[in-house]
Amino acid sequence: MGEDGKRKTRRGKRGGDAKKQKDIEASTETVLPASLTAPSTEYTAPPMDSGDSLFYFDTGSKDENTMNVDKEDKISPASYGLVNPDLQSYLKNCETMLDDPKFESIEDRIIFVNNVYEEMKGFELQLTTDHEGSRILEKLFRISSEYQIRRFFSLMREDTIRLVIHRFSSHTIQTLLLLSAVALERGVHGETSDLAAGAEIEGEDEVRTKMPTFEELLLELVNTLTPQWAFLMANEYASHILRVLLLVLAGNPIEDQSNPKNSIKSKRSAKYVEDRNGEPINHPSLSIQRKIPDSLTDALDQLLKTTDSSINDLVARGFTTSRVGSPVLQQMLVLQSKKGTLEQPGSLLDKCLLNLVSDPTENARRDSALKLMIDDIVGSHFLQKVMELASPKLLQTLFERYFCGRLSVLSMHPISNFVVQSLLSNAKNERQLKTMIAEIQPSVGTLLFKQRPGVVRALLDSCIRLRAGSVEIMNALYSGLGISALDERKELINLLAFLMPYKEFVNADYDQLPFRIQGSLIIQLVLQLPGDGHEPIMNSFFAQAPDRMYSWCKDPSGSRIIEAIISSEHIPLATKRKVLDQYSNKYADLAVNKYGSHIVDACWKVSDMPYKEKIMIELIQREMLVQDSPFGRIVMRNCRVEQYKRRADEWRERERSLQKGKRMFKDIFDSSSTPNKRSDKKSKKSKK
């Protein structure tokens, strides 16, 4: 095929018959700027009906109060033509400066940013829809002034819907929303921008054009998007913007750096940005709860109220199993839960659950649909969120109707087991928890040994949270591990660490047994059980040979168990002292080990003054060995060995003051928690 043939068939609709191509070019002629070489300062947004129709939404519904996604009126992503090659080349050269913005002074940065904006004036929207241009814009925004960001944001107002559903401009809008959240947080606290405002010149008179505030821009954006909310939820690019917008309006954390699972960006998107020298907006205000102006709070309330009443039942149910719409739906339910409107009859949740909230009577059609949702790869995520937000009454209804008698089967399913975990970890009261434990108890052994220990961990989480069910969950573990006699319980810690039944363990070669991460996590949870729930593990620990337990300190999973024992707040100090005595004269060897060094740090934190000096002397006696190890040097620094060697009295005084401060704070926390414990006891007595 010749070069002409390649051009004609390239990228689908752009190749094709000449007449159709001319018609398309004629229809899009008005959306291009007047000149690629002489841009105008005032930009005219393209008409909404131009371009090929790729997305549809209904604006002519008979019921004006019902949102739907019928294909009646057409709307396509924004298209403003190709970027001028000279401008594209200029921006690519600027990108190298944006990747590593090290300017000699703030003035240099201001001049550079202003020059870039001046060069692309009139082509802003064209750049947002360009692959390379949109990425460069996102980098530019990070060092722009608030005025420049507001100016760019305001340019997008006349063609918002088409830009929101565009593959590239949607990322640009998302970045603008994140920066708006940062600016709003500073504004609420009366702070000025940490980005130098610069002197952006507007025309020859050097008069800066007044731009809407971030608050006004967000309010206008909400008003624009609300009528087409359901349509945008179903769009793979717009749905991400809706999620960010909801979080910005609510003031909720947007980017949780400590937990990548809570990130608003997908792994694929984050990897793409990283590969191209991009950086996420890691401003501290994005990972905390922010203060929001009252006008935005009112706008969010109105948005939730409007969408709640206007999204019809069929569309709402469709979003529960939609990869694109379900995350937005879940975010809306979270916000409704905080406002107390989640479980009202006819609410969005009621529509999603086929009127289970308003009419909980048996319904064969609903029962069939929800059972299918439990096994659906997307619907299961939706139900997990429902379990988390549901009231005790709704959770009890869901449990009795769709899980009771089926927990064992559902727990073994590769998808529905996650819904079961969410159900168990969100038990609302002691009665629900004990009912669940009783049903799951016969299957605990199968769950532990058939790669489903997460179900058991979910039960332990609820036992810790509700401070109940310790005896029942331990009996379930004994039964599942095949422990029948009292003397067999001394192997409990081994059976959980290696996740194997008692009969197999007694016949196995101990030195060849591998630790199981899930088993280690279960032991750590058992140690957090209220009251004397930790005693079975500790009794089993002291029943083992000290050398065997010492070997655990140098294993990635075993060291976690030992560290959890030493750091646990539920284990008495006298019991911890027995553990510390087992490692006497071994602290130097532990300090030079990658995992054992963490054990030394944990022992140091719970030791009193005489025992700390004992550890200190041992480290000094073998200082050469410890200093040769990078892990040992960290331990030496944490223990302040050098200060002890130079001024032992000052070191002792410092340690005494630290211990005094810890005791003081402990007394404060204990006194604040005592009334709650007493009230709990009174409530239990009154129930009796």
FENNOR-V644842 format. One record per residue. N is the residue number from 1. RES is the residue in three letters. PHI is phi in degrees with one decimal (999 if undefined). PSI is psi as a letter, one per 30 degrees, with the letter a starting at -180 (NA if undefined). NEAR is the number of other C-alpha atoms within 8 Angstrom. Layout:
N/RES/PHI/PSI/NEAR
N/RES/PHI/PSI/NEAR
This chain:
1/MET/999/k/4
2/GLY/-75.7/l/5
3/GLU/-64.5/e/6
4/ASP/-64.4/e/6
5/GLY/-64.1/e/8
6/LYS/-64.0/e/9
7/ARG/-64.3/e/8
8/LYS/-71.7/e/9
9/THR/-99.2/f/10
10/ARG/-77.8/k/8
11/ARG/57.3/h/6
12/GLY/60.3/c/7
13/LYS/-66.5/f/5
14/ARG/-75.0/f/9
15/GLY/-99.5/l/11
16/GLY/150.2/a/10
17/ASP/-76.0/k/6
18/ALA/-64.1/e/6
19/LYS/-64.4/e/6
20/LYS/-64.1/e/8
21/GLN/-64.3/e/11
22/LYS/-64.3/e/8
23/ASP/-62.5/e/8
24/ILE/-65.1/e/10
25/GLU/-63.6/e/8
26/ALA/-67.0/e/7
27/SER/-71.2/f/9
28/THR/-100.7/g/11
29/GLU/-63.7/e/7
30/THR/-77.6/f/7
31/VAL/-85.6/f/12
32/LEU/-82.6/l/10
33/PRO/-60.8/l/13
34/ALA/-59.2/e/7
35/SER/-152.9/k/8
36/LEU/-78.7/f/7
37/THR/-102.5/f/5
38/ALA/-133.2/i/6
39/PRO/-67.2/k/11
40/SER/-88.5/l/10
41/THR/-78.9/f/6
42/GLU/-102.3/k/5
43/TYR/-101.1/k/8
44/THR/-106.0/k/5
45/ALA/-69.6/k/7
46/PRO/-71.2/l/10
47/PRO/-67.0/l/6
48/MET/-71.5/f/7
49/ASP/-99.4/g/7
50/SER/-93.3/l/10
51/GLY/90.3/l/10
52/ASP/-73.3/k/6
53/SER/-90.3/j/8
54/LEU/-115.4/f/8
55/PHE/-125.9/l/8
56/TYR/-136.0/k/14
57/PHE/-153.1/l/14
58/ASP/-95.5/j/12
59/THR/-113.4/g/6
60/GLY/-117.9/g/7
61/SER/-64.8/k/7
62/LYS/-66.1/e/4
63/ASP/-96.3/j/5
64/GLU/-68.5/f/7
65/ASN/-92.8/g/6
66/THR/-117.1/j/10
67/MET/-84.0/k/15
68/ASN/-152.8/l/11
69/VAL/-122.3/h/10
70/ASP/-67.6/k/7
71/LYS/-89.9/i/8
72/GLU/-112.7/d/9
73/ASP/-94.0/l/9
74/LYS/-112.5/k/11
75/ILE/-149.3/k/12
76/SER/-117.9/l/14
77/PRO/-59.8/l/12
78/ALA/-59.9/k/11
79/SER/-146.1/j/8
80/TYR/-121.7/g/12
81/GLY/88.7/l/7
82/LEU/-80.2/l/6
83/VAL/-76.1/k/10
84/ASN/-53.9/k/8
85/PRO/-56.3/e/6
86/ASP/-65.6/e/6
87/LEU/-66.4/e/10
88/GLN/-62.5/e/10
89/SER/-64.7/e/8
90/TYR/-62.1/e/8
91/LEU/-67.4/e/11
92/LYS/-65.4/e/9
93/ASN/-67.2/e/8
94/CYS/-68.8/f/9
95/GLU/-61.1/e/10
96/THR/-62.3/e/8
97/MET/-72.0/e/9
98/LEU/-71.5/e/9
99/ASP/-68.1/e/9
100/ASP/-138.6/i/6
101/PRO/-76.1/i/6
102/LYS/-105.0/j/5
103/PHE/-99.4/l/7
104/GLU/-65.8/e/5
105/SER/-150.5/l/6
106/ILE/-63.8/e/8
107/GLU/-61.9/e/6
108/ASP/-64.3/e/9
109/ARG/-66.0/e/9
110/ILE/-62.2/e/12
111/ILE/-62.7/e/9
112/PHE/-60.9/e/8
113/VAL/-64.3/e/11
114/ASN/-62.1/e/10
115/ASN/-64.8/e/8
116/VAL/-64.1/e/10
117/TYR/-64.2/e/8
118/GLU/-67.1/e/7
119/GLU/-67.1/e/7
120/MET/-99.4/g/9
121/LYS/-61.2/k/10
122/GLY/94.1/f/11
123/PHE/-114.5/g/10
124/GLU/-57.9/e/10
125/LEU/-68.7/e/10
126/GLN/-63.0/e/12
127/LEU/-71.6/e/11
128/THR/-64.6/f/13
129/THR/-95.7/g/16
130/ASP/-100.7/k/12
131/HIS/-57.2/e/8
132/GLU/-72.0/e/6
133/GLY/-61.5/e/12
134/SER/-65.5/e/15
135/ARG/-67.1/e/9
136/ILE/-66.8/e/11
137/LEU/-61.0/e/11
138/GLU/-60.9/e/10
139/LYS/-69.3/e/12
140/LEU/-65.4/e/10
141/PHE/-58.4/e/11
142/ARG/-67.0/f/7
143/ILE/-117.4/g/8
144/SER/-89.2/l/12
145/SER/-79.2/l/12
146/GLU/-62.9/e/10
147/TYR/-61.4/e/8
148/GLN/-64.1/e/9
149/ILE/-66.9/e/11
150/ARG/-65.4/e/13
151/ARG/-63.7/e/9
152/PHE/-66.4/e/9
153/PHE/-59.2/e/11
154/SER/-68.4/f/10
155/LEU/-66.9/f/10
156/MET/-90.8/f/10
157/ARG/-67.4/e/8
158/GLU/-77.7/f/6
159/ASP/-133.4/h/11
160/THR/-60.2/e/10
161/ILE/-59.6/e/8
162/ARG/-68.4/f/12
163/LEU/-76.3/e/13
164/VAL/-64.5/e/13
165/ILE/-93.0/g/16
166/HIS/-84.6/k/13
167/ARG/-60.0/e/9
168/PHE/-101.7/e/11
169/SER/-66.3/f/14
170/SER/-62.2/e/14
171/HIS/-68.8/e/9
172/THR/-63.4/e/13
173/ILE/-65.0/e/11
174/GLN/-61.9/e/11
175/THR/-64.7/e/10
176/LEU/-62.1/e/11
177/LEU/-66.2/e/11
178/LEU/-63.6/e/12
179/LEU/-67.8/e/9
180/SER/-64.7/e/9
181/ALA/-62.0/e/10
182/VAL/-64.2/e/11
183/ALA/-65.5/e/11
184/LEU/-63.9/e/11
185/GLU/-62.2/e/12
186/ARG/-66.8/e/11
187/GLY/-65.0/e/9
188/VAL/-64.5/e/10
189/HIS/-88.7/g/6
190/GLY/72.7/g/6
191/GLU/-97.5/l/7
192/THR/-91.1/l/6
193/SER/-64.2/k/10
194/ASP/-83.4/f/4
195/LEU/-96.5/k/8
196/ALA/-58.8/k/9
197/ALA/-66.1/e/10
198/GLY/74.3/l/8
199/ALA/-110.4/j/5
200/GLU/-83.0/k/7
201/ILE/-92.4/k/8
202/GLU/-112.1/j/9
203/GLY/80.4/a/6
204/GLU/-74.3/f/6
205/ASP/-81.0/f/5
206/GLU/55.6/h/7
207/VAL/-108.5/k/8
208/ARG/-78.8/k/7
209/THR/-68.8/k/5
210/LYS/-72.1/k/4
211/MET/-113.1/l/8
212/PRO/-60.9/l/9
213/THR/-74.2/l/7
214/PHE/-60.5/e/10
215/GLU/-62.0/e/10
216/GLU/-66.4/e/8
217/LEU/-64.9/e/12
218/LEU/-68.8/e/9
219/LEU/-63.6/e/11
220/GLU/-66.6/e/8
221/LEU/-63.2/e/10
222/VAL/-62.7/e/10
223/ASN/-62.8/e/8
224/THR/-74.8/e/10
225/LEU/-83.1/f/10
226/THR/-56.9/e/10
227/PRO/-61.9/f/7
228/GLN/-111.7/g/10
229/TRP/-60.5/e/10
230/ALA/-64.2/e/12
231/PHE/-61.9/e/12
232/LEU/-71.1/e/12
233/MET/-61.3/e/13
234/ALA/-87.3/f/12
235/ASN/-94.9/k/11
236/GLU/-66.8/f/9
237/TYR/-97.2/e/11
238/ALA/-70.2/f/14
239/SER/-61.0/e/14
240/HIS/-65.8/e/11
241/ILE/-66.4/e/12
242/LEU/-62.2/e/11
243/ARG/-63.4/e/12
244/VAL/-65.5/e/13
245/LEU/-60.8/e/9
246/LEU/-62.1/e/11
247/LEU/-68.1/e/11
248/VAL/-66.6/e/12
249/LEU/-65.7/e/12
250/ALA/-85.0/f/11
251/GLY/75.9/g/10
252/ASN/-79.3/l/10
253/PRO/-57.1/k/12
254/ILE/-103.3/e/12
255/GLU/-118.3/j/10
256/ASP/-92.6/j/11
257/GLN/-68.0/f/8
258/SER/-77.6/f/4
259/ASN/-134.8/j/7
260/PRO/-59.2/f/7
261/LYS/-65.8/f/4
262/ASN/-89.6/g/7
263/SER/-68.4/k/11
264/ILE/-75.6/f/9
265/LYS/-93.8/k/6
266/SER/-74.0/l/7
267/LYS/-61.2/e/6
268/ARG/-65.2/e/6
269/SER/-66.5/e/8
270/ALA/-62.9/e/9
271/LYS/-66.2/e/8
272/TYR/-61.9/e/8
273/VAL/-64.1/e/11
274/GLU/-63.9/e/9
275/ASP/-66.0/f/7
276/ARG/-111.3/h/6
277/ASN/61.2/g/7
278/GLY/-85.8/l/9
279/GLU/-129.0/k/6
280/PRO/-68.4/l/5
281/ILE/-82.2/j/7
282/ASN/-97.4/h/7
283/HIS/-69.6/k/7
284/PRO/-55.4/e/6
285/SER/-67.8/f/10
286/LEU/-80.7/f/15
287/SER/-109.2/g/11
288/ILE/-129.7/l/9
289/GLN/-76.1/k/9
290/ARG/-106.9/l/10
291/LYS/-82.2/k/7
292/ILE/-125.5/k/12
293/PRO/-58.3/k/8
294/ASP/-59.4/e/6
295/SER/-64.1/e/7
296/LEU/-72.5/e/13
297/THR/-62.6/e/11
298/ASP/-64.4/e/8
299/ALA/-64.7/e/11
300/LEU/-65.4/e/11
301/ASP/-59.4/e/8
302/GLN/-66.8/e/8
303/LEU/-61.9/e/10
304/LEU/-64.1/e/10
305/LYS/-66.0/e/8
306/THR/-66.6/e/9
307/THR/-66.9/e/12
308/ASP/-61.7/e/9
309/SER/-87.3/f/12
310/SER/-99.4/f/9
311/ILE/-75.5/k/13
312/ASN/-77.8/l/11
313/ASP/-60.0/e/9
314/LEU/-64.8/e/6
315/VAL/-66.6/e/11
316/ALA/-60.1/e/12
317/ARG/-66.9/e/12
318/GLY/-64.6/e/8
319/PHE/-69.1/f/12
320/THR/-63.7/f/13
321/THR/-115.3/g/13
322/SER/-97.3/k/11
323/ARG/-60.9/e/7
324/VAL/-86.7/e/12
325/GLY/-85.2/f/13
326/SER/-61.4/e/13
327/PRO/-59.4/e/9
328/VAL/-67.7/e/13
329/LEU/-59.0/e/10
330/GLN/-63.1/e/10
331/GLN/-65.2/e/10
332/MET/-64.7/e/10
333/LEU/-65.9/e/11
334/VAL/-61.3/e/9
335/LEU/-67.9/e/9
336/GLN/-65.4/e/11
337/SER/-62.8/e/10
338/LYS/-67.1/f/7
339/LYS/-92.5/f/7
340/GLY/78.1/g/7
341/THR/-113.7/g/9
342/LEU/-66.4/e/11
343/GLU/-107.7/g/9
344/GLN/-74.5/k/9
345/PRO/-56.7/k/8
346/GLY/81.4/g/10
347/SER/-72.2/l/12
348/LEU/-60.9/e/12
349/LEU/-64.6/e/11
350/ASP/-60.6/e/15
351/LYS/-67.6/e/13
352/CYS/-64.9/e/11
353/LEU/-95.0/g/11
354/LEU/55.9/h/9
355/ASN/66.0/g/12
356/LEU/-66.7/e/9
357/VAL/-70.9/e/12
358/SER/-82.9/f/9
359/ASP/-141.6/i/6
360/PRO/-78.4/g/8
361/THR/-66.7/l/5
362/GLU/-63.5/k/5
363/ASN/-146.5/j/6
364/ALA/-61.3/e/6
365/ARG/-64.9/e/6
366/ARG/-66.0/e/9
367/ASP/-60.0/e/10
368/SER/-65.9/e/8
369/ALA/-66.4/e/8
370/LEU/-71.3/e/10
371/LYS/-66.7/e/9
372/LEU/-68.2/e/8
373/MET/-65.1/e/12
374/ILE/-61.4/e/12
375/ASP/-92.9/f/11
376/ASP/-84.0/k/11
377/ILE/-65.2/f/8
378/VAL/-96.3/e/12
379/GLY/-59.7/e/13
380/SER/-63.9/e/15
381/HIS/-64.2/e/9
382/PHE/-62.2/e/12
383/LEU/-67.2/e/11
384/GLN/-59.3/e/12
385/LYS/-67.8/e/9
386/VAL/-62.4/e/8
387/MET/-59.4/e/11
388/GLU/-68.2/e/9
389/LEU/-96.5/f/8
390/ALA/-65.6/k/9
391/SER/-74.3/l/7
392/PRO/-55.0/e/9
393/LYS/-67.3/e/7
394/LEU/-66.8/e/9
395/LEU/-63.7/e/13
396/GLN/-64.8/e/9
397/THR/-62.9/e/9
398/LEU/-62.4/e/9
399/PHE/-63.8/e/10
400/GLU/-67.0/e/8
401/ARG/-83.5/e/7
402/TYR/-123.5/f/10
403/PHE/-123.3/e/10
404/CYS/-60.7/k/9
405/GLY/84.9/f/6
406/ARG/-123.6/g/8
407/LEU/-59.7/e/11
408/SER/-64.1/e/10
409/VAL/-68.2/e/7
410/LEU/-65.7/e/11
411/SER/-66.1/f/14
412/MET/-90.2/f/10
413/HIS/-73.8/k/9
414/PRO/-64.9/f/6
415/ILE/-110.5/e/11
416/SER/-67.9/f/14
417/ASN/-63.6/f/13
418/PHE/-72.5/e/12
419/VAL/-67.6/e/13
420/VAL/-62.2/e/12
421/GLN/-59.5/e/13
422/SER/-64.9/e/12
423/LEU/-61.7/e/13
424/LEU/-68.5/e/13
425/SER/-74.9/f/11
426/ASN/-114.2/g/9
427/ALA/-54.5/k/12
428/LYS/-90.8/f/9
429/ASN/-152.1/l/8
430/GLU/-63.6/e/10
431/ARG/-64.1/e/6
432/GLN/-60.5/e/10
433/LEU/-62.1/e/15
434/LYS/-67.1/e/10
435/THR/-64.0/e/8
436/MET/-67.1/e/9
437/ILE/-62.2/e/12
438/ALA/-61.8/e/8
439/GLU/-75.4/e/11
440/ILE/-85.9/f/10
441/GLN/-55.3/e/11
442/PRO/-62.7/f/9
443/SER/-105.9/g/9
444/VAL/-60.6/e/13
445/GLY/-60.2/e/13
446/THR/-63.1/e/9
447/LEU/-65.7/e/14
448/LEU/-68.9/e/12
449/PHE/-100.1/f/10
450/LYS/-116.2/h/7
451/GLN/62.7/h/6
452/ARG/-129.8/h/13
453/PRO/-69.4/f/12
454/GLY/-60.6/f/8
455/VAL/-66.1/e/14
456/VAL/-66.5/e/12
457/ARG/-62.3/e/11
458/ALA/-63.2/e/12
459/LEU/-64.5/e/14
460/LEU/-63.2/e/14
461/ASP/-58.1/e/10
462/SER/-69.3/e/14
463/CYS/-62.1/e/13
464/ILE/-69.1/e/12
465/ARG/-67.4/e/6
466/LEU/-88.9/f/8
467/ARG/53.9/h/10
468/ALA/-155.0/l/8
469/GLY/78.1/g/10
470/SER/-63.1/e/11
471/VAL/-64.0/e/7
472/GLU/-65.1/e/10
473/ILE/-70.8/e/11
474/MET/-68.8/e/8
475/ASN/-62.9/e/8
476/ALA/-65.4/e/12
477/LEU/-67.2/e/11
478/TYR/-58.0/e/11
479/SER/-64.0/e/13
480/GLY/-66.4/e/15
481/LEU/-86.0/f/11
482/GLY/79.6/g/10
483/ILE/-91.4/j/11
484/SER/-116.1/e/7
485/ALA/-97.7/l/6
486/LEU/-64.2/e/7
487/ASP/-69.5/f/5
488/GLU/-77.0/f/10
489/ARG/-69.9/f/11
490/LYS/-65.3/f/12
491/GLU/-96.1/g/10
492/LEU/-56.7/e/11
493/ILE/-64.2/e/11
494/ASN/-70.6/e/8
495/LEU/-63.1/e/13
496/LEU/-75.8/e/12
497/ALA/-63.9/e/13
498/PHE/-102.5/f/11
499/LEU/47.9/i/11
500/MET/-147.3/k/10
501/PRO/-68.5/l/11
502/TYR/-61.1/e/12
503/LYS/-64.0/e/7
504/GLU/-73.3/e/8
505/PHE/-65.5/e/10
506/VAL/-66.2/f/6
507/ASN/-102.9/g/6
508/ALA/-95.2/l/7
509/ASP/-83.3/j/6
510/TYR/-56.7/e/6
511/ASP/-66.4/f/4
512/GLN/-100.5/f/5
513/LEU/-79.7/k/8
514/PRO/-88.9/k/5
515/PHE/-70.1/k/10
516/ARG/-110.9/k/10
517/ILE/-60.2/e/8
518/GLN/-63.7/e/8
519/GLY/-64.6/e/13
520/SER/-61.5/e/15
521/LEU/-66.7/e/9
522/ILE/-65.0/e/12
523/ILE/-61.4/e/13
524/GLN/-62.3/e/11
525/LEU/-72.8/e/12
526/VAL/-60.2/e/11
527/LEU/-66.0/f/14
528/GLN/-97.4/g/12
529/LEU/-62.3/k/15
530/PRO/-68.5/l/11
531/GLY/66.7/b/6
532/ASP/-96.1/g/6
533/GLY/-63.5/f/12
534/HIS/-81.7/f/14
535/GLU/-61.1/e/7
536/PRO/-57.6/e/9
537/ILE/-68.7/e/12
538/MET/-67.6/e/8
539/ASN/-61.8/e/9
540/SER/-68.7/e/13
541/PHE/-62.2/e/10
542/PHE/-73.8/f/8
543/ALA/-81.1/f/8
544/GLN/-88.8/l/9
545/ALA/-66.9/k/7
546/PRO/-55.4/e/8
547/ASP/-64.0/e/6
548/ARG/-67.0/e/8
549/MET/-69.4/e/10
550/TYR/-65.6/e/10
551/SER/-65.7/f/8
552/TRP/-64.2/f/11
553/CYS/-64.1/f/13
554/LYS/-106.1/g/13
555/ASP/-113.8/k/9
556/PRO/-56.0/e/7
557/SER/-84.5/e/11
558/GLY/-62.7/e/13
559/SER/-64.1/e/15
560/ARG/-63.0/e/9
561/ILE/-66.1/e/11
562/ILE/-62.2/e/11
563/GLU/-63.8/e/11
564/ALA/-65.8/e/10
565/ILE/-63.9/e/11
566/ILE/-68.9/e/11
567/SER/-90.4/f/8
568/SER/-62.0/k/9
569/GLU/-80.4/f/6
570/HIS/-90.5/f/10
571/ILE/-89.1/k/10
572/PRO/-60.6/l/7
573/LEU/-63.1/e/7
574/ALA/-62.6/e/6
575/THR/-68.1/e/8
576/LYS/-63.9/e/11
577/ARG/-62.0/e/8
578/LYS/-63.1/e/8
579/VAL/-66.9/e/9
580/LEU/-61.9/e/9
581/ASP/-63.6/f/7
582/GLN/-67.1/f/8
583/TYR/-103.5/g/9
584/SER/-60.7/k/7
585/ASN/69.0/g/6
586/LYS/-124.5/g/7
587/TYR/-67.5/e/12
588/ALA/-66.0/e/13
589/ASP/-64.9/e/8
590/LEU/-69.2/e/14
591/ALA/-64.5/f/15
592/VAL/-89.7/g/14
593/ASN/-97.8/k/11
594/LYS/-57.4/e/9
595/TYR/-94.9/e/12
596/GLY/-64.9/f/13
597/SER/-61.2/e/14
598/HIS/-68.2/e/11
599/ILE/-65.5/e/13
600/VAL/-61.0/e/12
601/ASP/-60.8/e/10
602/ALA/-65.4/e/11
603/CYS/-63.8/e/10
604/TRP/-61.6/e/10
605/LYS/-67.0/e/6
606/VAL/-100.2/g/9
607/SER/-86.5/l/8
608/ASP/-87.1/a/6
609/MET/-60.2/e/9
610/PRO/-59.5/e/6
611/TYR/-72.6/e/8
612/LYS/-63.2/e/10
613/GLU/-66.3/e/8
614/LYS/-62.5/e/8
615/ILE/-63.7/e/10
616/MET/-59.7/e/10
617/ILE/-62.6/e/8
618/GLU/-64.4/e/11
619/LEU/-67.0/e/12
620/ILE/-69.5/e/8
621/GLN/-62.4/f/6
622/ARG/-118.7/h/9
623/GLU/-61.3/e/8
624/MET/-60.5/e/6
625/LEU/-63.6/e/9
626/VAL/-68.5/e/15
627/GLN/-69.7/f/10
628/ASP/-74.1/f/8
629/SER/-105.1/k/9
630/PRO/-62.5/e/8
631/PHE/-73.1/e/11
632/GLY/-64.7/e/15
633/ARG/-64.3/e/11
634/ILE/-65.9/e/8
635/VAL/-63.0/e/12
636/MET/-60.9/e/13
637/ARG/-68.2/e/9
638/ASN/-63.4/e/7
639/CYS/-86.3/f/8
640/ARG/56.9/h/9
641/VAL/-63.7/e/10
642/GLU/-61.9/e/8
643/GLN/-65.5/e/10
644/TYR/-64.5/e/11
645/LYS/-68.9/e/7
646/ARG/-86.2/e/6
647/ARG/-137.6/i/8
648/ALA/-63.6/e/9
649/ASP/-65.1/e/7
650/GLU/-64.0/e/9
651/TRP/-62.2/e/11
652/ARG/-64.2/e/9
653/GLU/-64.0/e/8
654/ARG/-65.2/e/8
655/GLU/-65.6/e/9
656/ARG/-64.1/e/9
657/SER/-65.5/e/8
658/LEU/-65.0/e/8
659/GLN/-65.3/e/8
660/LYS/-63.4/e/8
661/GLY/-63.8/e/8
662/LYS/-63.7/e/8
663/ARG/-64.0/e/8
664/MET/-63.9/e/8
665/PHE/-66.3/e/8
666/LYS/-64.1/e/8
667/ASP/-63.9/e/8
668/ILE/-64.2/e/8
669/PHE/-66.6/e/8
670/ASP/-65.7/e/8
671/SER/-67.8/e/8
672/SER/-73.7/f/8
673/SER/-91.0/f/8
674/THR/-61.3/e/8
675/PRO/-57.7/e/8
676/ASN/-64.9/e/8
677/LYS/-64.7/e/8
678/ARG/-64.8/e/8
679/SER/-64.9/e/8
680/ASP/-63.3/e/8
681/LYS/-65.2/e/8
682/LYS/-62.8/e/8
683/SER/-65.6/e/8
684/LYS/-66.4/e/8
685/LYS/-64.1/e/7
686/SER/-65.4/e/6
687/LYS/-67.3/e/5
688/LYS/-65.0/NA/4
